């Protein structure tokens, strides 16, 4: 699992995901983004209630796998470690990105959109449950 909590926005729009990071953290984030970019693939936004995965996530994972390439799942929430662990056990999940931060607790569009925008350039596709 990769912790992307530091990408949490400090305002309704955060177009600089490295803002507030020290040099070592910026280097680590840069290396992570380069690694993801080299692989391409799909990012799947996980639907959950901060405690467990929703059934729609399994269906979306099937669609993401059909696109080919690695599937990385994004678990954004508050106290959502159990969700991330469950997602990591799903067949076809290559990596779990975890954003455990109060900004994502209620699944509001603005903070989640900023996180997705920060991660999106590193992927060929974005999939989310309907």
DSSP file (Angstrom, degrees, kcal/mol; ACC not computed):
  #  RESIDUE AA STRUCTURE BP1 BP2  ACC     N-H-->O    O-->H-N    N-H-->O    O-->H-N    TCO  KAPPA ALPHA  PHI   PSI    X-CA   Y-CA   Z-CA
    1    1 A X              0   0    0      0, 0.0     2,-0.5     0, 0.0    96,-0.2   0.000 360.0 360.0 360.0 143.7    0.0    0.0    0.0
    2    2 A X  E     -a   97   0A   0     94,-3.3    96,-3.5    30,-0.0     2,-0.7  -0.965 360.0-135.7-117.4 125.1    1.1    3.5   -0.8
    3    3 A X  E     +a   98   0A   0     -2,-0.5    96,-0.2    94,-0.2     3,-0.2  -0.695  29.9 166.5 -82.8 116.5    0.1    6.4    1.4
    4    4 A X    >   +     0   0    0     94,-3.9     3,-2.0    -2,-0.7    95,-0.2   0.079  39.8 117.0-113.1  21.1   -1.0    9.4   -0.6
    5    5 A X  G >   +     0   0    0     93,-0.6     3,-2.2     1,-0.3    -1,-0.1   0.811  64.2  68.5 -58.7 -31.3   -2.6   11.2    2.3
    6    6 A X  G 3  S+     0   0    0      1,-0.3    -1,-0.3    -3,-0.2    -2,-0.1   0.608  85.9  70.3 -67.9  -8.8   -0.1   14.1    1.9
    7    7 A X  G <  S+     0   0    0     -3,-2.0    -1,-0.3     2,-0.1    -2,-0.2   0.416  71.1 130.1 -83.3   2.6   -1.9   14.9   -1.3
    8    8 A X    <   -     0   0    0     -3,-2.2     2,-0.1     1,-0.1   104,-0.1  -0.334  64.2-115.3 -58.8 131.6   -4.9   16.0    0.8
    9    9 A X        -     0   0    0    102,-0.2    -1,-0.1     1,-0.1     5,-0.1  -0.376  16.5-158.6 -70.3 147.1   -6.0   19.5   -0.4
   10   10 A X  S    S+     0   0    0      3,-0.1     2,-0.2    -2,-0.1    -1,-0.1   0.467  83.6  22.8 -99.1  -6.0   -5.7   22.4    2.0
   11   11 A X  S    S-     0   0    0    100,-0.0     3,-0.1     0, 0.0    -2,-0.0  -0.791 104.5 -82.4-141.7-175.8   -8.3   24.3    0.0
   12   12 A X  S    S+     0   0    0     -2,-0.2     2,-0.4     1,-0.2   102,-0.2   0.729 119.8  35.2 -69.9 -18.8  -11.1   23.3   -2.3
   13   13 A X        -     0   0    0    100,-0.1     2,-0.5   101,-0.1    -1,-0.2  -0.981  64.2-178.2-137.6 124.8   -8.6   23.1   -5.2
   14   14 A X        +     0   0    0     -2,-0.4     3,-0.1     1,-0.1   104,-0.1  -0.882  10.0 167.2-124.2  98.9   -5.1   21.9   -4.8
   15   15 A X  S    S+     0   0    0     -2,-0.5     2,-0.4     1,-0.2    -1,-0.1   0.359  71.0  61.2 -94.2   6.7   -3.1   22.0   -8.1
   16   16 A X    >   -     0   0    0      1,-0.1     3,-2.0    -9,-0.1    -1,-0.2  -0.771  60.8-178.2-131.8  88.6    0.2   21.5   -6.4
   17   17 A X  T 3  S+     0   0    0     -2,-0.4    -1,-0.1     1,-0.3    -2,-0.0   0.686  81.0  57.8 -64.3 -17.1    0.2   18.1   -4.7
   18   18 A X  T >  S+     0   0    0      2,-0.1     3,-2.1   -11,-0.1    -1,-0.3   0.455  75.1 125.2 -91.5   0.1    3.8   18.6   -3.3
   19   19 A X  T <  S+     0   0    0     -3,-2.0     3,-0.1     1,-0.3    -3,-0.0  -0.369  77.6  17.1 -60.2 132.6    2.9   21.8   -1.5
   20   20 A X  T 3  S+     0   0    0      1,-0.3     2,-0.3    -2,-0.1    -1,-0.3   0.381  96.5 123.8  87.2  -3.8    3.9   21.5    2.2
   21   21 A X    <   -     0   0    0     -3,-2.1    -1,-0.3     1,-0.1     2,-0.1  -0.639  58.8-126.4 -88.8 147.5    6.2   18.5    1.7
   22   22 A X     >  -     0   0    0     -2,-0.3     4,-2.7    -3,-0.1     5,-0.2  -0.307  37.8 -91.7 -80.5 176.1    9.8   18.6    2.8
   23   23 A X  H  > S+     0   0    0      1,-0.2     4,-2.3     2,-0.2     5,-0.2   0.890 126.1  48.4 -58.8 -43.8   12.6   17.7    0.3
   24   24 A X  H  > S+     0   0    0      1,-0.2     4,-2.3     2,-0.2    -1,-0.2   0.905 113.0  47.8 -64.9 -41.3   12.6   14.0    1.2
   25   25 A X  H  > S+     0   0    0      2,-0.2     4,-2.8     1,-0.2    -2,-0.2   0.893 111.1  51.4 -66.5 -39.5    8.8   13.7    0.9
   26   26 A X  H  X S+     0   0    0     -4,-2.7     4,-2.8     2,-0.2    -2,-0.2   0.912 110.7  48.7 -62.4 -42.1    8.9   15.5   -2.5
   27   27 A X  H  X S+     0   0    0     -4,-2.3     4,-2.5    -5,-0.2    -2,-0.2   0.922 112.0  48.6 -62.7 -44.3   11.6   13.2   -3.7
   28   28 A X  H  X S+     0   0    0     -4,-2.3     4,-2.3     2,-0.2    -2,-0.2   0.918 113.2  47.1 -62.7 -44.7    9.6   10.2   -2.5
   29   29 A X  H  X S+     0   0    0     -4,-2.8     4,-2.8     2,-0.2    -2,-0.2   0.918 111.9  51.0 -62.5 -44.1    6.4   11.5   -4.2
   30   30 A X  H  X S+     0   0    0     -4,-2.8     4,-2.3     1,-0.2    -2,-0.2   0.909 110.7  48.2 -60.3 -43.2    8.3   12.2   -7.4
   31   31 A X  H  X S+     0   0    0     -4,-2.5     4,-2.3     2,-0.2    -1,-0.2   0.900 111.9  50.4 -64.2 -41.0    9.7    8.7   -7.5
   32   32 A X  H  X S+     0   0    0     -4,-2.3     4,-2.5     1,-0.2    -2,-0.2   0.939 111.4  47.4 -61.4 -47.5    6.3    7.2   -6.9
   33   33 A X  H  X S+     0   0    0     -4,-2.8     4,-2.7     1,-0.2    -2,-0.2   0.875 111.8  50.5 -64.9 -37.1    4.7    9.3   -9.7
   34   34 A X  H  X S+     0   0    0     -4,-2.3     4,-2.3     2,-0.2    -1,-0.2   0.908 110.1  50.2 -65.4 -41.7    7.5    8.3  -12.1
   35   35 A X  H  X S+     0   0    0     -4,-2.3     4,-1.1     2,-0.2    -2,-0.2   0.930 113.8  44.7 -62.2 -45.1    7.1    4.7  -11.3
   36   36 A X  H >X S+     0   0    0     -4,-2.5     4,-1.8     1,-0.2     3,-0.6   0.928 111.9  52.7 -64.5 -44.6    3.4    4.8  -11.8
   37   37 A X  H 3< S+     0   0    0     -4,-2.7    -1,-0.2     1,-0.3    -2,-0.2   0.880 104.4  56.0 -60.2 -39.8    3.8    6.9  -15.0
   38   38 A X  H 3< S+     0   0    0     -4,-2.3    -1,-0.3     1,-0.2    -2,-0.2   0.832 113.4  41.1 -62.4 -31.8    6.2    4.3  -16.5
   39   39 A X  H << S-     0   0    0     -4,-1.1    31,-0.3    -3,-0.6    -1,-0.2   0.740  86.0-170.5 -89.5 -24.8    3.6    1.6  -16.0
   40   40 A X     <  +     0   0    0     -4,-1.8    -1,-0.2    82,-0.3     2,-0.2  -0.479  28.2 130.6  66.1-139.0    0.5    3.5  -17.2
   41   41 A X        -     0   0    0     -2,-0.2    83,-2.9    26,-0.1    84,-1.4  -0.509  56.9 -50.1  93.7-159.8   -2.5    1.4  -16.4
   42   42 A X  E     -bc  71 125A   0     28,-2.8    30,-3.0    82,-0.2     2,-0.5  -0.918  31.3-149.0-124.9 141.2   -5.8    2.2  -14.6
   43   43 A X  E     -bc  72 126A   0     82,-2.2    84,-2.7    -2,-0.4     2,-0.5  -0.952  16.2-157.7-107.8 131.5   -6.7    3.8  -11.4
   44   44 A X  E     -bc  73 127A   0     28,-2.9    30,-3.2    -2,-0.5     2,-0.6  -0.939  10.4-140.8-111.5 122.9   -9.9    2.6   -9.8
   45   45 A X  E     -bc  74 128A   0     82,-2.8    84,-0.8    -2,-0.5     2,-0.3  -0.737  24.8-135.1 -82.3 122.4  -11.7    4.8   -7.3
   46   46 A X        -     0   0    0     28,-2.4     2,-0.5    -2,-0.6    30,-0.3  -0.607   6.0-143.6 -85.1 134.6  -13.0    2.5   -4.5
   47   47 A X        +     0   0    0     -2,-0.3     7,-2.5     7,-0.2     2,-0.3  -0.862  42.4 135.6 -95.5 128.3  -16.6    2.9   -3.2
   48   48 A X  B     -E   53   0B   0     -2,-0.5     5,-0.2     5,-0.2    32,-0.0  -0.944  60.4-123.2-159.9 174.3  -16.7    2.3    0.6
   49   49 A X        -     0   0    0      3,-1.4     4,-0.1    -2,-0.3    28,-0.0   0.004  66.3 -94.8-116.5  25.8  -18.1    3.5    3.9
   50   50 A X  S    S+     0   0    0      2,-0.2    32,-0.3     1,-0.1    33,-0.2   0.394 123.1  54.9  72.8  -0.2  -14.7    3.9    5.6
   51   51 A X  S    S+     0   0    0      1,-0.4     2,-0.3    31,-0.1    -1,-0.1   0.626 113.3   9.2-125.8 -37.0  -15.2    0.4    7.0
   52   52 A X  S    S-     0   0    0     34,-0.0    -3,-1.4    31,-0.0    -1,-0.4  -0.982  74.3 -98.9-148.3 157.0  -15.8   -2.0    4.1
   53   53 A X  B     -E   48   0B   0     -2,-0.3     2,-0.3    -5,-0.2    -5,-0.2  -0.432  37.0-126.4 -71.3 148.1  -15.8   -2.1    0.3
   54   54 A X    >>  -     0   0    0     -7,-2.5     3,-1.7    -2,-0.1     4,-0.6  -0.682  21.6-114.7 -92.0 152.9  -19.2   -1.7   -1.5
   55   55 A X  H >> S+     0   0    0      1,-0.3     4,-1.2    -2,-0.3     3,-0.9   0.813 111.6  68.4 -57.0 -32.7  -20.3   -4.4   -4.1
   56   56 A X  H 3> S+     0   0    0      1,-0.3     4,-2.2     2,-0.2    -1,-0.3   0.780  89.6  64.9 -60.6 -25.8  -20.0   -1.9   -6.9
   57   57 A X  H <> S+     0   0    0     -3,-1.7     4,-2.4   -10,-0.3    -1,-0.3   0.894  97.8  53.2 -65.0 -39.4  -16.2   -1.8   -6.5
   58   58 A X  H <X S+     0   0    0     -3,-0.9     4,-1.8    -4,-0.6    -1,-0.2   0.900 110.2  47.6 -62.5 -40.7  -16.0   -5.5   -7.5
   59   59 A X  H  X S+     0   0    0     -4,-1.2     4,-1.6     2,-0.2    -1,-0.2   0.902 112.5  48.5 -67.0 -41.0  -17.9   -4.8  -10.7
   60   60 A X  H  X S+     0   0    0     -4,-2.2     4,-2.5     1,-0.2    -2,-0.2   0.860 107.6  56.1 -67.3 -34.8  -15.8   -1.7  -11.5
   61   61 A X  H  X S+     0   0    0     -4,-2.4     4,-2.6     2,-0.2    -1,-0.2   0.892 103.9  53.9 -63.5 -39.5  -12.6   -3.8  -10.8
   62   62 A X  H  X S+     0   0    0     -4,-1.8     4,-1.5     1,-0.2    -1,-0.2   0.919 110.9  46.2 -59.4 -43.7  -13.8   -6.3  -13.5
   63   63 A X  H  X S+     0   0    0     -4,-1.6     4,-0.8     2,-0.2    -2,-0.2   0.907 111.5  51.5 -65.5 -41.7  -14.1   -3.4  -16.0
   64   64 A X  H >< S+     0   0    0     -4,-2.5     3,-0.9     1,-0.2     4,-0.4   0.900 108.7  50.7 -63.1 -41.3  -10.7   -2.0  -15.0
   65   65 A X  H >< S+     0   0    0     -4,-2.6     3,-1.4     1,-0.2    -1,-0.2   0.851 102.6  61.2 -65.0 -33.9   -9.0   -5.3  -15.5
   66   66 A X  H 3< S+     0   0    0     -4,-1.5    -1,-0.2     1,-0.3    -2,-0.2   0.734  93.8  64.5 -66.1 -21.7  -10.6   -5.6  -18.9
   67   67 A X  T << S-     0   0    0     -3,-0.9    -1,-0.3    -4,-0.8    -2,-0.2   0.689 107.2-130.1 -73.6 -18.0   -8.7   -2.5  -20.0
   68   68 A X    <   +     0   0    0     -3,-1.4    -1,-0.1    -4,-0.4    -2,-0.1  -0.029  63.1  68.4  86.7 164.9   -5.4   -4.3  -19.5
   69   69 A X  S    S-     0   0    0    -28,-0.1    -1,-0.2    -3,-0.1   -29,-0.1  -0.101  94.9 -32.0  78.0 178.5   -2.3   -3.1  -17.7
   70   70 A X        -     0   0    0    -31,-0.3   -28,-2.8    23,-0.1     2,-0.5  -0.370  53.8-143.9 -69.5 146.8   -1.9   -2.7  -13.9
   71   71 A X  E     -bd  42  93A   0     21,-0.5    23,-2.7   -30,-0.2    24,-1.1  -0.969  15.0-172.4-113.3 119.5   -4.9   -1.7  -11.8
   72   72 A X  E     -bd  43  95A   0    -30,-3.0   -28,-2.9    -2,-0.5     2,-0.4  -0.932  13.2-147.1-107.0 133.1   -4.2    0.6   -8.9
   73   73 A X  E     -bd  44  96A   0     22,-2.5    24,-3.5    -2,-0.5     2,-0.6  -0.825   1.7-146.4-103.9 142.7   -7.0    1.2   -6.5
   74   74 A X  E     -bd  45  97A   0    -30,-3.2   -28,-2.4    -2,-0.4     2,-0.7  -0.931  10.7-171.1-109.1 117.2   -7.5    4.5   -4.7
   75   75 A X  E     + d   0  98A   0     22,-3.1    24,-3.0    -2,-0.6     2,-0.5  -0.932  11.2 176.4-107.7 109.2   -9.0    4.3   -1.2
   76   76 A X  E     + d   0  99A   0     -2,-0.7     2,-0.3   -30,-0.3    24,-0.2  -0.965  30.5  88.5-117.4 121.4   -9.8    7.8    0.0
   77   77 A X  E    S- d   0 100A   0     22,-2.3    24,-2.7    -2,-0.5     2,-0.4  -0.931  73.3 -72.6-177.7-161.4  -11.5    8.2    3.3
   78   78 A X  S    S-     0   0    0     27,-0.3    22,-0.1    -2,-0.3    24,-0.1  -0.992 108.3  -5.3-125.9 127.5  -11.0    8.6    7.1
   79   79 A X  S    S+     0   0    0     -2,-0.4     3,-0.3     1,-0.1    -1,-0.2   0.935  87.9 145.7  54.6  49.3   -9.9    5.7    9.2
   80   80 A X     >  +     0   0    0      1,-0.2     4,-2.1    -3,-0.2     3,-0.3   0.020  17.5 119.9-107.9  25.0  -10.2    3.5    6.1
   81   81 A X  H  > S+     0   0    0      1,-0.2     4,-2.6     2,-0.2     5,-0.2   0.885  74.9  54.5 -59.1 -40.9   -7.3    1.0    6.7
   82   82 A X  H  > S+     0   0    0     -3,-0.3     4,-2.1   -32,-0.3    -1,-0.2   0.871 107.6  50.9 -62.3 -36.6   -9.6   -2.0    6.7
   83   83 A X  H  > S+     0   0    0     -3,-0.3     4,-2.6   -33,-0.2    -1,-0.2   0.926 110.2  49.0 -65.6 -44.9  -11.0   -0.9    3.3
   84   84 A X  H  X S+     0   0    0     -4,-2.1     4,-2.2     1,-0.2    -2,-0.2   0.905 111.1  49.9 -62.0 -42.0   -7.4   -0.6    1.9
   85   85 A X  H  X S+     0   0    0     -4,-2.6     4,-0.8     2,-0.2    -1,-0.2   0.899 111.8  47.9 -64.4 -40.3   -6.5   -4.0    3.3
   86   86 A X  H >< S+     0   0    0     -4,-2.1     3,-0.6     1,-0.2     4,-0.4   0.899 111.0  51.2 -66.1 -40.6   -9.6   -5.6    1.7
   87   87 A X  H >< S+     0   0    0     -4,-2.6     3,-1.4     1,-0.2    -2,-0.2   0.886 103.9  58.3 -63.8 -38.5   -8.9   -3.9   -1.6
   88   88 A X  H 3< S+     0   0    0     -4,-2.2    -1,-0.2     1,-0.3    -2,-0.2   0.755 101.8  56.2 -63.6 -24.2   -5.3   -5.2   -1.6
   89   89 A X  T << S+     0   0    0     -4,-0.8    -1,-0.3    -3,-0.6     2,-0.2   0.572  82.4 108.8 -84.9 -10.0   -6.7   -8.8   -1.4
   90   90 A X  S X  S-     0   0    0     -3,-1.4     3,-1.7    -4,-0.4     2,-0.2  -0.474  79.8-108.4 -71.9 135.8   -8.8   -8.5   -4.5
   91   91 A X  T 3  S+     0   0    0      1,-0.2    -1,-0.1    -2,-0.2     3,-0.1  -0.420 103.5  26.0 -62.8 131.3   -7.6  -10.4   -7.5
   92   92 A X  T 3  S+     0   0    0      1,-0.3     2,-0.7    -2,-0.2   -21,-0.5   0.339  84.4 126.9  98.3  -6.0   -6.1   -8.1  -10.2
   93   93 A X  E <   + d   0  71A   0     -3,-1.7    -1,-0.3     1,-0.2   -21,-0.2  -0.770  31.1 178.9 -88.3 116.2   -5.2   -5.3   -7.8
   94   94 A X  E     +     0   0A   0    -23,-2.7     2,-0.3    -2,-0.7   -22,-0.2   0.811  66.9   2.2 -85.0 -32.4   -1.5   -4.4   -8.4
   95   95 A X  E     - d   0  72A   0    -24,-1.1   -22,-2.5     2,-0.0     2,-0.5  -0.993  59.3-141.3-155.8 148.4   -1.3   -1.5   -5.9
   96   96 A X  E     - d   0  73A   0     -2,-0.3   -94,-3.3   -24,-0.2     2,-0.5  -0.972  11.8-159.8-115.7 124.4   -3.4    0.2   -3.3
   97   97 A X  E     -ad   2  74A   0    -24,-3.5   -22,-3.1    -2,-0.5     2,-0.5  -0.909  13.6-160.1-100.8 126.3   -3.1    4.0   -2.9
   98   98 A X  E     -ad   3  75A   0    -96,-3.5   -94,-3.9    -2,-0.5   -93,-0.6  -0.933  19.3-179.4-116.3 125.7   -4.4    5.2    0.4
   99   99 A X  E     + d   0  76A   0    -24,-3.0   -22,-2.3    -2,-0.5     2,-1.0  -0.828  11.8 177.2-118.7  88.6   -5.5    8.7    1.2
  100  100 A X  E     + d   0  77A   0     -2,-0.5     2,-0.3   -24,-0.2   -22,-0.2  -0.811  28.5 126.3 -97.8 100.7   -6.5    8.5    4.9
  101  101 A X  S >  S-     0   0    0    -24,-2.7     3,-2.0    -2,-1.0     4,-0.3  -0.990  70.1-116.2-156.7 145.3   -7.4   12.1    5.8
  102  102 A X  G >  S+     0   0    0     -2,-0.3     3,-1.3     1,-0.3     4,-0.3   0.771 110.2  70.8 -57.5 -26.6  -10.4   13.9    7.3
  103  103 A X  G 3  S+     0   0    0      1,-0.3     5,-0.3     2,-0.1    -1,-0.3   0.759 104.1  41.0 -62.2 -23.5  -10.8   15.8    4.0
  104  104 A X  G X  S+     0   0    0     -3,-2.0     3,-1.2   -27,-0.3   -26,-0.3   0.348  83.1 105.9-105.3   4.7  -12.0   12.5    2.4
  105  105 A X  T <  S+     0   0    0     -3,-1.3   -27,-0.3   -28,-0.3    -1,-0.1   0.842  88.7  32.6 -57.0 -39.7  -14.2   11.2    5.2
  106  106 A X  T 3  S-     0   0    0     -4,-0.3    -1,-0.3    -3,-0.2    -2,-0.1   0.313 106.5-116.0-105.7   8.4  -17.5   12.0    3.6
  107  107 A X    <   +     0   0    0     -3,-1.2    -3,-0.1     1,-0.2    -2,-0.1   0.813  47.6 178.7  65.4  30.8  -16.6   11.5   -0.1
  108  108 A X     >  -     0   0    0     -5,-0.3     4,-1.5     1,-0.1     5,-0.2  -0.387  32.1-127.0 -68.9 145.1  -17.2   15.1   -1.1
  109  109 A X  H  > S+     0   0    0      1,-0.2     4,-3.1     2,-0.2     5,-0.2   0.884  97.5  58.6 -61.7 -44.6  -16.5   15.9   -4.7
  110  110 A X  H  > S+     0   0    0      1,-0.2     4,-1.9     2,-0.2    -1,-0.2   0.937 111.2  36.2 -60.8 -54.7  -14.1   18.8   -4.3
  111  111 A X  H  > S+     0   0    0     -8,-0.2     4,-1.7     1,-0.2    -1,-0.2   0.902 120.2  49.4 -67.3 -36.8  -11.3   17.2   -2.2
  112  112 A X  H  X S+     0   0    0     -4,-1.5     4,-2.6     1,-0.2    -2,-0.2   0.900 109.0  52.7 -67.1 -39.5  -11.6   13.9   -4.0
  113  113 A X  H  X S+     0   0    0     -4,-3.1     4,-2.8    -5,-0.2     5,-0.2   0.907 107.2  52.1 -61.8 -41.5  -11.5   15.6   -7.4
  114  114 A X  H  X S+     0   0    0     -4,-1.9     4,-1.8    -5,-0.2    -1,-0.2   0.896 110.9  48.0 -62.4 -39.3   -8.3   17.4   -6.4
  115  115 A X  H  X S+     0   0    0     -4,-1.7     4,-1.7     2,-0.2    -2,-0.2   0.930 112.7  47.7 -65.7 -46.1   -6.7   14.1   -5.4
  116  116 A X  H  X S+     0   0    0     -4,-2.6     4,-3.0     1,-0.2    -2,-0.2   0.905 110.3  52.4 -62.9 -41.9   -7.8   12.4   -8.6
  117  117 A X  H  X S+     0   0    0     -4,-2.8     4,-0.6     1,-0.2    -1,-0.2   0.888 108.5  51.5 -61.3 -38.7   -6.5   15.3  -10.7
  118  118 A X  H  < S+     0   0    0     -4,-1.8    -1,-0.2    -5,-0.2    -2,-0.2   0.856 120.1  34.4 -66.4 -34.1   -3.1   15.0   -9.0
  119  119 A X  H >< S+     0   0    0     -4,-1.7     3,-1.9     1,-0.1    -2,-0.2   0.762  98.1  82.8 -90.4 -27.7   -2.9   11.3   -9.7
  120  120 A X  H >< S+     0   0    0     -4,-3.0     3,-2.3     1,-0.3    -2,-0.1   0.788  77.3  65.8 -54.7 -39.5   -4.6   11.1  -13.1
  121  121 A X  T 3< S+     0   0    0     -4,-0.6    -1,-0.3     1,-0.3    -2,-0.1   0.702  96.6  60.9 -59.6 -14.9   -1.7   12.1  -15.4
  122  122 A X  T <  S+     0   0    0     -3,-1.9   -82,-0.3    -4,-0.1     2,-0.3   0.389 100.8  64.0 -91.4   3.5    0.0    8.9  -14.3
  123  123 A X    <   -     0   0    0     -3,-2.3   -81,-0.2    -4,-0.1     3,-0.1  -0.886  65.8-143.9-130.0 156.9   -2.7    6.6  -15.7
  124  124 A X  S    S+     0   0    0    -83,-2.9     2,-0.3    -2,-0.3   -82,-0.2   0.744  89.2  15.5 -84.9 -27.4   -4.2    5.7  -19.0
  125  125 A X  E     -c   42   0A   0    -84,-1.4   -82,-2.2     2,-0.0     2,-0.4  -0.988  58.7-148.7-148.1 153.0   -7.7    5.4  -17.6
  126  126 A X  E     -c   43   0A   0     -2,-0.3     2,-0.4   -84,-0.2   -82,-0.2  -0.996  19.9-172.2-122.3 128.0   -9.8    6.2  -14.5
  127  127 A X  E     +c   44   0A   0    -84,-2.7   -82,-2.8    -2,-0.4     2,-0.3  -0.961   6.6 173.7-123.5 139.6  -12.6    3.9  -13.5
  128  128 A X  E     -c   45   0A   0     -2,-0.4   -82,-0.1   -84,-0.2    -2,-0.0  -0.995  35.9-103.4-141.3 146.7  -15.2    4.5  -10.8
  129  129 A X              0   0    0    -84,-0.8   -72,-0.1    -2,-0.3   -73,-0.0  -0.342 360.0 360.0 -64.2 150.5  -18.3    2.5   -9.7
  130  130 A X              0   0    0    -74,-0.2    -1,-0.1    -2,-0.0   -73,-0.0   0.416 360.0 360.0 -99.1 360.0  -21.6    4.0  -10.8
